[in-house]
Amino acid sequence: MPVPQFNTLQSAIRQHHQHNYRKSIATGLVISALTAGQLTTAYAGQTPSVLQQTQSWNIPVQALERSVTDLAEQAGLHILLQPGQLKGIDGQAVKGNMNTAQALQVLLKESGLSYKISSGNRLTLVQADPVSSSHPELQDDLIIVGNWLNNADSTTLQTFPGARHQLSREEMEKSGVSSLTEAFRKIPGVQVRVPAESYGANHALSIGVRGLKSRFSEKSTILLDGMPLSFAPYGQPQLSIAPVGLGNLAAIDVVKGGSSVRYGPQNVGGIINFVTPGITEETTSRIRLRAESAVDDGKQNLLGQMNALFSGKVNEDTGLALIYSGSHGSGFRENTDEDIDDLILKGETWLSDSEVLDGHLRFFNAETDIPGGLNEQEYAQNPWQSRYDYNHFKGDRTEGRVRYTNEISDSQEFEVQAFAANTYRLYGLQFNPDSRQRYDEWAREYDVYGVEPRYSQLFSAGNTEHEVSIGYRFVKEEADLTRHRWNNFAEGTAPKSIEGVLRSRDEAGTTAHAAFIDDRISVGQWQITPGVRLENVEVYRHSKVKKNNANDFRNEESYTEVLPSLSASYLLSPEMTLFSNFSTSFGTLQHLQLSDSTDNNLEPEIARTFELGSRYNKDNLSAEITLFNINFDNKLQWDDNLGHHVNKGETRHYGIEMGASYDFTGTGFSVYGNMAYTQAEFREGDLKGNELPYYSNWTGNLGMEYQSGRWTWNLDSYSQSSQFADNENTRDLTVNNSTYYRGKLPGFSIWNTRVSYQMTEGRNASSIAFGVKNLFNKDYYTLSGPDQPYGAGISAGAPATAYMEVDVAF
């Protein structure tokens, strides 16, 4: 489908902006790096539980550099070696069952070296001293944490003072997920939209945390390796283009509470960080192929996916990784073709023993067809058909990120990150044909760049240890937004068989400054972190064309918000952590929420979140429970009478999340489960007491795994209770004006199973797997809702789907 072309002047303006963005980023990096040189020194942590994990080791006598790398990889540690540090040194053989601390002591015996474990399970080797060489894990030094999202692992999660869940690549593979939508169902408290109109195709992502609005995931701050992923984190914090391939992820880190002081702006729904694979010490090549198709019901189309990783060291100081994820083919309905490619080039180089420069370049491209919804008669006749032959999406993103980190001393760390992205997306959607013959195309292009320096310092005061961190972020956004319309074309003909019109055109932008300071105070078994975040934002919308007519109206808003937070954790025992936190979050004023005809004097949405919970992790049992409460004020809502957004409405979200897993030692059998109860309701106005739409009160997962030799069998289920499709909580299926669909959606449960066989052994093992999603072919559906006339109707969920995977390493 051709994309509406902009004139030469607009293209020239875009190129000029992009040149200035690159120039500004380079300037910011140089200034920040020079600032680092002026900084001075002190810090440190508690013994990581990973050291106590017992494993079977089989490391022969060989070069110590090779041995310690193998040990770190098996133990889940991140090794940091100085160039040439271990040259000419052999390590001792490590064989038999022992914990990681014991294995390290055996390996380093007679080497003259000892080790330190810092936050994030970072392993470094240092010259041994007589006092600590026999028991280095018992040193009382605190370890600087710095970036809260870096190298998150089981130890980080165990001690974090808020609800946090990390979904690993292994967990996603064992569940047979093929999209981000399926992956997020595994995380308690996170709900996803069943595919409907433009929400559910693999180019987009619509998730809601704890009953918050799920449309295009706009209530959470979503990052990729710490870089904002939405095309405009302030002015358009949405994922109507979700520019990341599932196969390019090593983990999904969801931080629901305790982090709003560090990351924003749209953080009432927590922080979601997509983590890409790290660069390996040894040359690694891996290719994974997957094919899936509906069976029995649905269209038996084939969807193929490929993931590839090529990673390793160029020399002692520098490593590179090329990562690719592609999805091509069709889904279980008509008009579901998709072509999605995501390519990442990562690099890392050590400038000195304490300085590292890392970053990535990324190119994402997606073209998909969107089947849309059906009316009742069409759905009853064949739920897999499509009546929207022209609905489609096209988008791309080019981005770059560079980060400089200087571990100035054991007690000081400086980090600065710069990023830039150009994102384009176009939706072509047809109005409900039961009502009229209309087709619109929304084209939007965003240029965003930012710079983020942070400095962390450790010091002691009496019997307390402090890690004080200060940070700043500058973000600049520019947007060009157009909408074209083709109206009243003949039924059965192509929309563009008639001449279209430019319905609207806007230019918009944001300039945002954010600063934070927090102090992680350690005293005894307590860790208490007070902090405050300051956001200063200027946003504008300049309407050039409105409803087919020239318009020259500029609407601007500026605001400053002070957002305090307080979190605390208590180590009740080495196995059990208690935590609680209070935070203040805000929702930004989005570009198109500013009126194009009058000053609507908007204020940002404000939310206050409270959590109370605990974690337990010992031997074969792990468990977690969290109580939460969110009071959301100043909600922005569309006013039909005024024709623009206004601040009105208050909602409350509260509930409980819990989960547990258990490994039956020696049997190869393990089980897990999680459950979340959420109540999200309006607290004032005509809707007071009503529930918010598109969330379920109850969601849950249950799973089990059995391993025997090289075979692994997985069985898991996902369940959700009923939910409403509108604010009025309409129960019966209702179609207003032959266009808008309302009603109560029934709950459902689906089961999935997978069998895999490991063809080779070792670190680079290859495997083959077969599986079925929605094993019992459960029927379920969703509705497009009361405010979506484009692609409107009833949309079926995925039927039973079989798949095959081959994972080859070489």
C-alpha atoms as one frame of an Amber mdcrd trajectory, in Angstrom:
protein
   0.000   0.000   0.000   1.621   3.339  -1.024   2.461   5.762   1.737   1.231
   9.386   1.421   4.193  11.427   0.231   5.257  14.632   1.933   6.552  17.538
  -0.063  10.226  18.272  -0.658  10.308  21.052   1.927   9.072  18.762   4.694
  11.702  16.144   3.804  14.412  18.780   3.879  13.216  19.969   7.299  13.339
  16.396   8.600  16.886  15.889   7.378  17.912  19.177   8.990  16.411  18.086
  12.321  18.194  14.747  12.194  21.538  16.433  11.509  21.042  18.720  14.503
  20.058  15.771  16.714  23.264  13.907  15.926  25.290  17.050  16.519  23.595
  17.671  19.889  24.162  14.096  21.030  27.853  14.266  20.211  28.152  17.556
  22.109  26.335  16.122  25.121  28.552  13.063  25.222  31.746  15.117  25.088
  30.561  17.462  27.853  29.465  14.572  30.069  32.704  12.659  29.515  34.732
  15.736  30.427  32.614  16.132  33.559  33.477  12.568  34.551  37.133  13.462
  34.664  36.474  16.034  37.389  34.699  13.654  39.729  36.299  12.131  42.835
  35.674   8.827  45.253  34.022   5.491  48.091  30.895   2.004  48.422  30.093
  -1.690  48.525  27.078  -4.964  49.517  25.914  -8.110  50.974  26.995 -11.649
  50.084  25.068 -12.664  46.933  22.973 -15.806  47.361  24.292 -17.069  44.018
  27.515 -18.053  45.826  25.626 -20.620  47.879  24.078 -22.462  44.931  25.422
 -26.004  44.628  26.195 -27.382  41.175  28.138 -30.186  39.513  31.415 -28.863
  38.104  33.733 -30.355  35.482  36.385 -27.733  34.646  39.803 -29.161  33.685
  43.239 -27.644  34.261  43.562 -24.970  31.588  44.222 -21.269  31.097  42.628
 -19.397  34.003  40.969 -16.929  31.640  39.107 -19.804  29.963  38.300 -21.529
  33.273  36.916 -18.490  35.050  34.824 -17.617  31.994  33.320 -21.126  31.954
  32.666 -21.011  35.702  31.028 -17.580  35.509  28.761 -18.642  32.680  27.636
 -21.800  34.501  27.040 -19.899  37.761  25.206 -16.984  36.153  27.934 -14.452
  36.978  29.063 -11.567  34.772  32.864 -11.683  34.540  34.796  -8.384  34.305
  38.476  -8.944  33.459  41.153  -6.383  32.845  42.946  -6.791  29.494  45.839
  -9.274  29.930  45.107  -9.687  33.648  45.290 -13.515  33.557  47.920 -13.972
  30.866  50.164 -16.955  31.584  48.162 -18.156  34.617  46.540 -21.600  34.770
  43.529 -22.430  36.879  43.088 -25.477  39.101  40.714 -28.269  38.089  37.211
 -27.910  39.535  35.297 -31.181  39.636  32.413 -32.554  41.669  29.490 -31.058
  43.577  30.102 -27.819  45.487  28.658 -24.338  45.742  29.915 -21.445  43.641
  31.986 -19.899  46.457  33.810 -23.206  46.990  34.352 -23.645  43.254  35.926
 -20.193  43.010  38.251 -20.908  45.918  39.408 -24.181  44.302  39.862 -22.570
  40.894  41.923 -19.638  42.218  44.077 -21.668  44.628  47.775 -20.813  44.200
  46.958 -18.135  41.606  47.582 -15.251  44.006  44.130 -13.931  43.182  40.882
 -13.517  45.071  37.462 -12.461  43.866  34.741  -9.938  44.550  31.053 -10.163
  43.701  29.366  -6.806  43.126  25.718  -5.948  42.507  24.277  -7.590  39.451
  26.473 -10.657  40.123  29.508  -8.988  38.573  32.611 -11.076  39.219  36.020
  -9.368  39.360  39.416 -10.817  40.239  41.823  -8.922  42.524  45.163  -9.581
  44.170  44.630 -11.721  47.271  45.568 -10.473  50.733  46.265 -12.646  53.799
  43.122 -11.603  55.637  40.506 -12.226  53.017  41.961 -14.789  50.627  40.541
 -17.803  52.441  36.992 -16.415  52.666  36.626 -13.556  50.183  32.855 -13.899
  50.129  32.699 -12.817  53.780  34.193  -9.370  53.264  31.992  -6.599  54.628
  32.673  -4.108  51.824  29.565  -2.623  50.294  29.305  -2.749  46.516  28.089
   0.152  44.422  24.868  -0.571  42.530  24.643   2.431  40.204  22.249   1.555
  37.376  19.301  -0.373  38.842  18.473  -2.080  35.536  21.947  -3.366  34.672
  22.636  -7.103  34.966  19.430  -7.873  36.854  19.430 -11.445  38.176  17.993
 -13.611  40.945  20.023 -11.814  43.627  18.893  -8.399  42.394  15.264  -9.503
  42.347  15.482 -11.077  45.810  16.573  -7.858  47.526  14.728  -5.271  45.393
  12.347  -3.108  47.490   9.338  -3.485  45.207   7.353  -5.882  43.029   9.657
  -7.032  40.246   9.505  -9.969  37.870  11.969 -11.031  35.207  10.845 -13.359
  32.439  13.865 -15.134  30.963  14.321 -16.302  27.383  14.321 -19.900  28.632
  10.919 -19.422  30.312   9.493 -17.873  27.154  10.793 -20.715  24.979   9.410
 -23.405  27.276   5.964 -21.779  27.074   6.063 -21.753  23.286   5.340 -18.015
  22.998   5.794 -16.450  19.563   4.872 -12.833  20.348   5.319 -10.229  23.055
   1.576 -10.427  23.734   1.838 -14.121  24.647   4.982 -13.519  26.718   3.439
 -10.843  28.948   0.610 -13.174  29.950   3.187 -15.043  32.042   3.754 -12.071
  34.386   1.311 -11.564  37.300  -0.449  -8.203  37.300   0.180  -7.567  33.591
  -2.725  -7.999  31.173  -2.746  -7.903  27.372  -5.463  -7.136  24.861  -6.761
  -9.998  22.768  -6.046  -8.952  19.150  -8.592  -6.384  17.981  -8.455  -3.734
  15.231  -4.911  -2.339  15.389  -4.106  -3.424  18.954  -3.016  -6.995  18.702
  -0.940  -7.598  15.565   2.722  -8.359  16.168   3.819  -4.877  15.110   2.102
  -3.334  18.163   1.838  -4.033  21.882  -1.107  -3.310  24.192  -0.533  -4.209
  27.833  -2.002  -2.800  31.028  -0.496  -3.135  34.486  -2.856  -3.499  37.451
  -5.963  -2.457  35.559  -4.462   0.641  33.943  -5.395   1.519  30.373  -3.900
  -1.095  28.068  -4.306   0.560  24.659  -0.815   0.662  23.150   0.793   0.299
  26.619   0.769   4.030  27.296   0.823   3.904  31.115   4.253   2.256  31.519
   7.766   3.442  30.758   9.086   0.878  28.274  12.814   0.641  27.568  15.237
  -1.406  25.490  18.527  -1.849  27.367  17.652   1.332  29.254  16.737   3.410
  26.165  13.125   4.661  25.723  11.333   2.439  23.206   8.118   4.390  22.561
   8.460   6.759  19.626   8.036   9.812  21.894   8.312   9.031  25.637   6.621
  12.311  26.598   4.427  13.377  23.662   3.322   9.939  22.423   4.290   7.270
  25.008   2.671   4.443  23.088   3.617   1.273  21.265   1.318   1.429  18.245
   4.630   0.442  16.735   6.455  -1.915  19.100   9.857  -1.895  17.434  11.388
  -4.983  18.987  11.446  -8.623  17.933  10.750 -11.216  20.616  13.625 -13.353
  19.368  16.114 -10.556  20.091  15.423 -10.596  23.824  17.328 -12.324  26.595
  14.748 -11.275  29.216  11.831  -8.973  29.991  12.335  -7.124  33.281   9.094
  -5.727  34.769   9.531  -3.378  37.747   6.074  -2.464  39.015   7.057  -0.517
  42.132  10.045   1.124  43.787  11.677   2.597  40.681   9.718   5.710  39.669
  12.353   8.047  41.132  14.888   6.820  38.557  12.832   6.208  35.437   9.998
   8.071  33.768   7.997   9.862  32.738   5.020   7.547  32.162   5.695   5.278
  35.137   2.435   4.717  37.039   2.333   1.326  35.283   5.922   0.602  36.261
   9.100   0.196  34.238   9.456  -2.494  31.575  12.968  -3.083  30.284  13.558
  -5.344  27.292  17.005  -6.885  27.749  19.014  -7.974  24.706  21.681 -10.726
  24.885  25.091  -9.725  26.166  28.266 -10.001  24.128  29.905 -13.371  24.779
  33.534 -13.898  25.741  33.949 -16.681  23.197  32.781 -16.638  19.594  29.199
 -17.877  19.541  26.841 -18.495  16.635  23.254 -19.608  17.083  20.276 -19.856
  14.733  16.737 -20.681  15.794  13.972 -21.506  13.289  10.280 -21.782  14.099
   7.126 -22.463  12.100   3.538 -22.462  13.380   0.070 -22.920  11.964  -3.483
 -23.195  13.227  -4.861 -26.722  13.294  -8.499 -27.794  12.937 -10.050 -24.286
  13.240  -8.813 -21.082  11.647  -6.884 -20.496   8.469  -4.068 -23.009   8.120
  -1.576 -20.314   7.170   2.097 -20.705   7.990   3.987 -18.178  10.108   7.754
 -18.576  10.061  10.215 -16.986  12.460  14.008 -16.863  12.536  16.384 -15.670
  15.239  20.141 -15.448  14.802  23.015 -14.459  17.089  26.667 -13.968  16.151
  28.756 -12.771  19.083  32.313 -12.716  20.360  35.483 -10.794  21.069  37.318
  -8.905  18.344  40.318  -8.555  20.661  40.954  -8.536  24.420  39.238  -5.169
  24.844  36.425  -5.182  22.279  33.413  -7.358  21.550  30.633  -7.270  18.971
  27.270  -8.983  18.556  24.925  -9.079  15.575  21.391 -10.098  16.550  18.463
 -10.651  14.174  14.809 -11.545  14.621  12.354 -11.956  11.754   8.705 -12.971
  11.466   7.176 -13.656   8.041   3.971 -15.323   6.915   0.311 -15.233   7.924
  -1.799 -15.920  10.988  -5.011 -17.786  11.736  -7.368 -15.301   9.983  -7.697
 -13.750   6.567  -5.685 -10.576   5.986  -2.992 -11.360   8.558   0.150 -11.242
   6.426   3.183  -9.902   8.264   6.790  -9.099   7.425   8.772  -7.959  10.475
  12.549  -7.616  10.732  14.621  -6.427  13.690  18.416  -6.137  13.387  20.733
  -5.044  16.223  24.462  -4.425  16.166  25.922  -4.234  19.696  29.418  -3.213
  20.647  31.520  -2.917  23.771  35.086  -1.758  24.289  37.160  -1.271  27.426
  38.980   2.062  27.303  40.920   1.263  30.473  40.710  -1.058  33.471  37.744
   0.944  34.808  36.170   2.570  31.735  33.893   0.886  29.228  32.036   2.211
  26.198  29.069   0.250  24.899  26.064   0.823  22.687  23.987  -0.381  19.785
  22.597   0.483  16.372  19.200  -0.928  15.496  17.015  -1.128  12.417  13.379
  -2.258  12.638  10.896  -2.586   9.780   7.349  -3.943   9.788   4.509  -4.320
   7.295   1.354  -6.117   8.404  -2.241  -6.595   7.327  -4.899  -6.091  10.011
  -8.043  -8.277   9.803 -10.251  -6.119  12.058 -13.537  -7.226  13.607 -16.729
  -8.832  12.305 -20.403  -8.176  12.900 -22.514 -10.819  14.653 -23.733 -12.514
  11.471 -20.256 -12.692   9.944 -18.724 -13.998  13.169 -21.358 -16.735  13.450
 -20.780 -17.712   9.816 -16.967 -17.808   9.939 -14.973 -16.104  12.728 -11.702
 -16.452  10.740 -12.744 -14.288   7.789 -12.040 -10.563   7.400 -14.161  -7.780
   5.972 -11.347  -5.222   5.976  -9.291  -5.879   2.853  -7.358  -2.608   3.054
  -6.481  -2.312   6.735  -2.732  -2.361   7.140   0.276  -1.046   9.023   3.684
   0.086   7.838   6.470   1.376  10.059  10.182   1.549  10.642  12.639   2.748
  13.254  16.325   3.582  13.205  18.000   4.156  16.556  21.363   4.441  18.189
  22.551   4.374  21.786  25.994   4.920  23.285  26.925   4.655  26.972  30.112
   5.497  28.818  30.661   3.958  32.281  33.563   4.772  34.592  33.996   2.761
  37.791  36.158   5.511  39.242  36.785   3.550  42.428  35.126   0.964  44.646
  32.915   3.765  45.928  32.265   5.883  42.822  30.661   5.340  39.470  29.816
   7.699  36.650  27.652   6.837  33.667  26.327   8.829  30.742  24.021   7.590
  28.016  22.998   9.310  24.793  20.369   8.086  22.366  18.554   9.101  19.195
  15.733   7.549  17.197  13.723   8.241  14.072  10.382   6.414  13.995   7.780
   6.369  11.242   4.474   4.579  11.283   1.357   4.570   9.119  -2.019   3.002
   9.836  -4.547   2.570   7.054  -7.937   1.658   8.567 -11.449   1.395   7.204
 -14.497   2.661   9.094 -17.118   0.083  10.072 -18.650  -0.792   6.659 -22.027
  -1.462   8.297 -22.176   2.295   8.862 -20.367   4.036   5.972 -17.662   3.707
   3.328 -14.711   5.618   4.745 -10.988   4.924   4.865  -8.305   6.949   6.708
  -4.499   6.855   6.857  -2.646   8.215   9.859   1.024   8.915   9.122   3.318
   9.977  11.973   7.042  10.589  12.089   9.010  11.274  15.261  12.577  12.355
  15.896  13.739  11.965  19.483  17.107  12.370  21.142  18.280  12.512  24.738
  21.247  12.566  27.092  21.328  10.987  30.587  24.303  11.384  32.956  24.335
   9.748  36.430  26.836   9.751  39.287  26.795   7.411  42.316  28.885   7.864
  45.490  29.314   5.649  48.554  30.163   6.898  52.015  29.741   5.943  55.659
  28.028   7.955  58.381  28.125   6.411  61.847  26.730   2.897  61.613  25.039
   3.562  58.268  26.288   3.130  54.705  24.966   5.369  51.951  24.869   5.198
  48.178  23.786   8.604  46.909  22.959   8.850  43.218  22.158  11.956  41.251
  21.036  11.994  37.643  19.696  14.202  34.915  17.956  13.588  31.602  17.311
  15.874  28.656  14.844  14.755  25.967  13.836  16.581  22.794  10.957  15.393
  20.594   9.704  16.625  17.210   6.686  15.156  15.435   4.958  15.513  12.069
   1.400  14.136  12.138  -0.960  13.845   9.174  -4.290  12.216   8.458  -5.690
  11.592   4.968  -9.272  10.519   4.237 -11.067   8.811   1.378 -14.828   9.199
   1.913 -17.915   7.677   0.280 -16.196   5.343  -2.165 -18.440   2.783  -3.818
 -18.997  -0.411  -1.874 -16.780  -3.187  -3.170 -14.236  -0.793  -4.710 -10.817
   0.243  -3.463 -10.840   3.320  -1.184  -8.254   5.077  -3.337 -10.399   4.733
  -6.440 -11.573   8.223  -5.489  -9.572  11.320  -4.608  -8.632  11.719  -0.952
  -8.226  14.836   1.150  -5.777  15.978   3.797  -7.989  15.750   6.872  -5.520
  17.130   9.417  -1.884  18.057   9.831  -0.062  18.921  13.023   3.456  19.682
  14.076   4.232  18.912  17.701   7.151  18.722  20.057   8.414  18.383  23.601
  11.391  19.676  25.548  11.833  17.864  28.853  14.320  18.122  31.713  14.301
  15.577  34.526  16.561  15.297  37.562  16.623  12.905  40.487  18.478  12.245
  43.698  18.159   9.182  45.914  20.035   7.774  48.881  20.192   4.005  49.466
  20.808   3.755  53.211  22.025   0.450  54.651  21.786  -0.062  58.385  21.813
  -3.559  59.820  19.387  -5.684  57.809  17.515  -2.607  56.543  17.858  -0.811
  53.250  15.889   2.423  53.028  15.892   4.595  49.909  14.318   8.060  49.983
  14.377   9.972  46.721  12.795  12.714  44.678  12.396  13.242  40.938  11.833
  16.632  39.304  10.224  16.862  35.863  10.041  20.087  33.865   8.217  19.736
  30.548   7.241  22.061  27.705   4.920  20.591  25.088   3.217  22.140  22.077
   0.842  21.280  19.246   0.656  23.448  16.140  -2.432  22.631  14.088  -1.904
  23.459  10.392  -4.946  21.699   8.917  -8.139  20.819  10.786 -11.100  18.974
   9.269  -9.974  19.594   5.673  -9.447  23.328   6.224  -6.367  25.440   6.845
  -5.806  26.131  10.517  -3.050  28.012  12.299  -3.522  27.373  16.009  -0.674
  26.721  18.407  -1.375  25.299  21.861   1.412  25.150  24.434   1.617  23.873
  27.983   4.499  23.814  30.458   4.538  22.222  33.863   6.860  21.178  36.653
   6.211  18.224  38.921   8.025  17.175  42.102   7.681  13.412  42.618   8.861
  12.050  45.996   9.356   8.357  46.730  10.390   6.122  49.609  11.223   2.425
  49.530  12.446   0.001  52.183  13.470  -3.625  52.413  14.313  -5.764  55.439
  16.349  -8.963  55.266  14.396 -11.088  57.739  16.735 -13.998  56.963  19.100
 -14.884  54.116  16.102 -16.486  52.441  13.341 -13.930  53.117  13.021 -10.247
  52.248  10.213  -7.934  53.323   9.641  -4.783  51.274   7.428  -1.741  50.993
   7.409   1.441  48.954   5.498   4.621  48.251   5.948   6.560  45.032   4.432
   9.460  43.136   4.131   9.120  39.376   2.683  11.243  36.641   1.249  10.808
  33.174   2.479  13.264  30.598   0.419  15.595  28.439   0.454  13.973  25.032
   0.680  16.015  21.840  -2.806  15.208  20.579  -4.407  15.758  23.986  -3.767
  19.461  23.485  -6.742  21.030  21.749  -6.360  22.221  18.156  -8.795  25.112
  18.637  -8.628  26.413  22.215  -6.333  26.445  25.225  -7.684  23.573  27.321
  -5.350  24.246  30.302  -4.443  20.645  30.987  -2.536  19.310  33.973  -0.585
  16.022  33.985  -2.158  12.947  35.516  -0.898  12.142  39.008  -0.753   8.720
  40.666   0.291   7.642  44.154   1.295   4.013  44.538   1.817   1.933  47.673
   3.191  -1.622  47.820   3.756  -4.102  50.638   5.216  -7.527  50.028   7.725
 -10.271  50.712   9.921 -12.790  48.886  11.212 -16.181  49.933  13.937 -18.131
  48.158  15.629 -21.193  49.615  16.774 -24.429  48.057  13.946 -25.643  45.829
  11.202 -23.225  46.867  10.675 -19.611  45.847   7.596 -17.510  46.576   6.443
 -13.899  46.472   3.356 -11.928  47.501   2.561  -8.231  46.969  -0.321  -6.008
  48.032  -0.752  -2.805  46.022  -2.885   0.321  45.924  -2.859   3.064  43.247
  -4.816   6.306  43.519  -4.934   7.957  40.106  -6.028  11.622  39.958  -6.433
  14.229  37.207  -7.240  11.575  34.623  -7.364  12.959  31.108 -10.580  12.096
  29.279 -12.152  13.132  26.001 -15.203  15.406  26.341 -17.615  14.959  23.418
 -19.431  18.224  24.146 -16.263  20.334  24.264 -14.462  18.422  21.540 -11.157
  18.130  23.393  -9.496  16.474  26.397 -10.095  17.726  29.935  -8.864  16.766
  33.413 -11.655  14.902  35.125 -11.992  11.679  36.935 -10.247   9.671  39.606
  -9.644   5.942  39.640  -8.419   3.513  42.260  -6.552   0.286  41.553  -5.862
  -2.217  44.311  -5.266  -5.914  44.699  -2.843  -8.722  45.404  -0.255 -10.611
  43.324   1.335 -13.889  44.353   3.430 -16.642  42.873   5.493 -19.679  43.832
   7.655 -22.382  42.266   9.037 -25.671  43.580  11.638 -28.081  42.213  11.304
 -31.731  43.311  14.997 -32.557  43.651  16.181 -35.711  41.938  12.907 -36.334
  40.118  13.270 -33.958  37.149   9.835 -32.550  38.062   9.059 -28.897  38.903
   5.889 -26.801  39.208   5.030 -23.106  39.339   1.999 -20.882  39.558   0.986
 -17.260  39.954  -2.238 -15.371  40.438  -3.325 -11.748  40.536  -6.521 -10.128
  41.776  -7.143  -6.534  40.652 -10.002  -4.151  41.310  -9.898  -0.977  39.178
 -12.829   1.399  39.479 -13.927   4.969  38.899 -14.095   6.998  42.123 -16.089
  10.063  41.098 -18.554  11.465  38.580 -21.282   9.644  36.665 -19.124   6.521
  36.414 -18.403   6.237  40.142 -18.325   2.586  41.202 -17.971   1.264  37.640
 -15.035  -0.882  36.658 -12.494   0.239  34.072 -12.672  -1.509  30.690 -10.398
  -4.190  29.265  -9.012  -5.714  32.431  -9.957  -8.866  34.348 -10.330  -9.103
  38.117  -8.556 -12.470  38.126  -5.642 -13.742  36.066  -3.400 -16.721  36.692
  -0.772 -19.100  35.350  -0.087 -22.722  36.250   2.745 -24.797  34.845   4.843
 -27.894  35.284   8.005 -29.351  33.780   9.457 -32.846  33.623  13.028 -33.603
  32.511  14.406 -37.051  31.748  17.779 -37.340  30.107  17.775 -35.106  27.066
  13.960 -34.859  26.963  11.925 -32.042  28.526   8.127 -31.828  28.674   6.242
 -28.643  29.613   2.553 -28.093  30.311   1.144 -24.694  31.279  -2.115 -22.778
  31.353  -3.283 -19.166  31.383  -6.660 -18.011  32.703  -8.469 -14.696  32.966
 -11.917 -13.767  34.239 -14.517 -11.703  32.372 -14.031  -8.016  31.564 -16.061
  -5.077  30.291 -15.451  -3.342  26.958 -16.754   0.100  28.001 -16.790   2.539
  30.924 -20.550   2.087  31.355 -20.045  -1.642  32.069 -22.573  -2.773  29.443
 -23.252  -6.495  29.945 -25.046  -7.572  26.746 -23.442  -7.397  23.328 -24.593
  -4.037  21.976 -23.829  -2.265  18.695 -24.457   1.489  18.799 -25.168   3.328
  15.526 -24.212   0.164  13.615 -20.617   1.050  14.531 -19.519   0.791  18.161
 -19.304  -2.555  19.982 -19.928  -2.851  23.729 -20.506  -5.748  26.076 -19.032
  -8.025  28.721 -16.334 -10.372  27.454 -16.388 -13.880  28.964 -13.339 -15.249
  30.747 -11.335 -18.129  29.357  -8.526 -20.604  30.079  -6.070 -21.974  27.557
  -3.535 -24.805  27.908  -0.233 -25.166  26.097   2.227 -28.051  25.856   5.751
 -28.500  24.507   8.219 -31.374  24.146  11.896 -30.705  23.433  14.936 -32.881
  22.821  18.526 -31.738  23.348  20.475 -33.088  20.396  23.937 -32.145  21.697
  25.372 -31.375  25.114  27.505 -28.568  26.419  27.394 -24.814  26.503  26.284
 -24.525  22.868  23.733 -27.337  22.901  21.343 -27.726  19.956  17.724 -28.780
  20.365  14.470 -29.509  18.588  10.958 -28.925  19.983   7.314 -29.507  19.126
   4.310 -27.920  20.795   0.652 -26.933  20.696  -0.802 -23.659  21.988  -4.456
 -23.570  23.076  -4.302 -27.345  23.288  -8.060 -27.834  23.810  -9.055 -25.268
  21.146 -10.846 -22.928  23.556 -12.982 -20.246  21.856 -12.616 -16.674  23.080
 -12.997 -13.202  21.575 -12.809  -9.488  22.180 -14.713  -6.375  21.080 -13.315
  -3.222  19.504 -15.006  -0.986  22.100 -17.189   2.135  22.221 -14.582   4.587
  20.894 -13.157   2.676  17.933 -15.145   2.806  14.688 -12.175   1.789  12.523
 -11.716  -1.949  12.136 -14.656  -2.320  14.492 -16.349  -5.581  15.413 -15.820
  -8.928  17.117 -12.338 -10.472  16.894 -11.637 -14.136  17.655  -8.694 -15.289
  19.737  -6.148 -17.774  18.414  -7.357 -21.383  17.976  -5.247 -24.500  18.589
  -1.877 -23.808  16.990   0.940 -26.318  16.407   4.567 -25.332  16.066   8.042
 -26.767  15.542  11.370 -25.236  16.573  14.991 -26.035  15.758  17.772 -24.335
  17.727  21.286 -24.889  16.407  24.541 -23.575  17.880  27.920 -23.799  16.205
